[in-house]
Amino acid sequence: MVNTKLLEAVADIAYYAGAVKYTSGDSRLDASEFIYWAKEFENLNKKADWDQRYYILEIEEFAKAKIREVSRF
């Protein structure tokens, strides 16, 4: 069974990282990190009511914080 919410989160994190031109220099490491981050984001927001919250803003803020954690970006 495909977890489309997780795939969407991975895509959104990768899109944001590309938009801000983030790279570690290792694309396989980046892909692994984005998957891990997406799992973390989904776990943190299991019960989120996205009709009451702004998903794109929240996942972008989450990705921004994660990028800051792993780099001096």
ABEGO torsion letter per residue (X at the ends): XBBAAAAAAAAAAAAAAAAAGBBAGBAAAAAAAAAAAAAAAAAAAAABBAAABBAAAAAAAAAAAAAAAABAX
